Amino acid sequence: MREAFLSKLVFQTFSGYVASQFKKMQTDIRGSGRVKWKHVIQAIRDRHHRGESLLRTKREDRVFYEPGKHWFRTWSAALEAAGHPTSKRESYTADQVLLRIIDLYEREKPITFASHGDDKLCRSAKKHIGGWRREVESLGLGNELRKSRTDRQVLEAIWVRRAEGHLLFRAYEEDPSRFRAASKHFGD
């Protein structure tokens, strides 16, 4: 019985505190027209205490996001001022990216940009060498990537196919890669 009473008392005390802070903040907004820096910090702490995401504040709580950027220049700086350091995106080193590509190749997995589904790997490849394609080509595995064809190459492939006696409308079934290239370059 005592625990239930104390937990209810703690909840009422905390709720009263939050309500009083909100009233003070509303007074400050009406007085100066802008939320003060201390209320931004308090709002960040309250959101954290309630278990809400601090990174989605821009979409969910513009009342605090805009003043946070005004007072602290960036939302990350506002989070740090409230005692919640922002985490830097982890990334692979250049060697780890190369080893991961080699591992994909050795396991005979496709090494195209979209096939592995690891955004961190792609960001790291772009950071270290300038992109996924360059990273793969630096290993001498460029022939494993999808080829991009020019308009001229697509037309020549169509002419060769017609000269060999193939029906062009069956290219979808017989030669899907060339069909995709033709659709990409010239539409349906």
N, C-alpha and C positions, 0 to 999 in steps of 0.2 A: 504494500500500500504506500509506504514511504517513498519507494523508488518511482512509482507512477506519479506521486505528487511532485517530487523534485523534478522529474523530466518535464512535467507540464509547466512547472514554475520556470524552468530554464527556457522552455519554448516561448512562454509569454514574455519573459524578460527580453529575449533576443528579438521577438517580433516587435515589442515596444520600442526597442533601440532602433531597429530598421525604420519603423514608421517615423520616429522623431528625426532621424537623419534625412529621410525623404522630405519631411516638412521643411527642415532647414534648407535643403537643397532647392526646393520650390521657391522659398523666400529669396534665396540668392539669385535664382534665375530671374525672378520678377524684378529684383532690385538692379542688377547689372546687365541683364539680358544674355548672360553667358554662364555656363556651369563653371564653378571654380575648380582649380587643379586638385584641391584636396577631396572634392566630391567625386572627381574622376577616379582617383586612387581608391576611395571608399567603394565606389561602384564596382571596380575591378575585383576588390577583395570580396565583396558580397557575391558577385557572380561565381567566383572561385569557390566560396563557401557553399553555395547552392549546387555546385557540381556542373555548372553551365560552361560551355566552351568559351574560352577567352579569345579564340581565333575567329569565331563567327560573329563577333560583336559588331563588325561593320554592317552586316546584313540585319542583325536582330535588334540592335540597340544604338541607333544613330545619335540619340540624345547624348550619349557619352563618348561615342567614337570621334565625332567632329571636334568637341572640346579637347579630347585627349590628344588628337593630332595638333591642335592649336597650341596647347600648353607645352607639349613634350616633343613636338616636331614629327615624331613617328609613333605609331601604335606600339611598336616593340619597345621604344623608350618608356612609354607610359606603363607597360607591363613590368618592365624592370624597376621603375620607380615604386611600383606597388609591391615589389618583392617577389615577382614571378618572372625570373629570367626566361627569355624566349630560347627555345632550342634551335640550334642551327641545323640545317638539313645535313644529314649524314651523306657522305658520298664515298665512292670507291676511289682508291688511288689509281694512277694510270696503269700500274702493273696488274692490279686486281681486275681492271676492265679487260685487259689483254688476256689474262688467264681465264676469265669467264667466257670470252669469245672462243678461245681455243677449246675449252671444255664443251661448249655447245657443238663445236665442229666435230670433236672427237666422239661425242655421243650421237653423231649424225642427226642432230636437231637442226631445224632451219635457223639461220643466223641473220634473218632479215630484221629490220627495226621493230616491226610489230609482233614478231613471233614469240619473243621471250616474256613480254609483259612486265618488265622490271623498269619502272620509271627512273629509279635511282641510278640504274646502270646507264640508261640513255643520257641522263643529266651529266653523269661523270664523264662519259665519252665525249660529250659536247664541250665540257669544261677543259679536258686535258688535250684533246687533239682537234676538236672543232666539229665533231659530229660522228654519228654511228657509222656511216659509209666510209669516212676517212679512217676510222679506227680499224674496220674490217680490212680495208684495202692496205693499210700499213702492215698487216700480217700476211699479205699476199693471198688473201681469200676473197678478193673482189669478184672472182668468177662464181662464187656461191650466192652472191646477191642477185636480186631481180635486175634484169637488164631494162634500161629505159631506151626506148626506140625513138628515132626521129620520124617525122612524117614521111620522109623519103624512104627510109627502111621499111616502114609499114606498107607503103605502096608497092615497093619491090617484092615484098613477101606475097602480097595479093596477086601480083602479076605472075610470079613463079607458080603459085598455087593454081591459077587459072591455066597457065601453059601446060602444067602437068595433067590437066583434065579433071581436076577436082571441082565439085560444085561449091560455089562460094557460100551459099546459104547453109552448108553443112560445116562450115569452119567452127561454129560454136561447139559441135560435138567432137570433131576430129582434131582440131588444133586450138584449144581454149586460150593459150597464152597469146597467140597472134590475134585471136578474136577480141580479147580484152584490150590489146594494144590498139587495134583498129577502132574499137568503140571509144577508147579514151581520146584518141587523136581526132576522130571524125564524127563521133556520136553514133546514134543508131542509124 
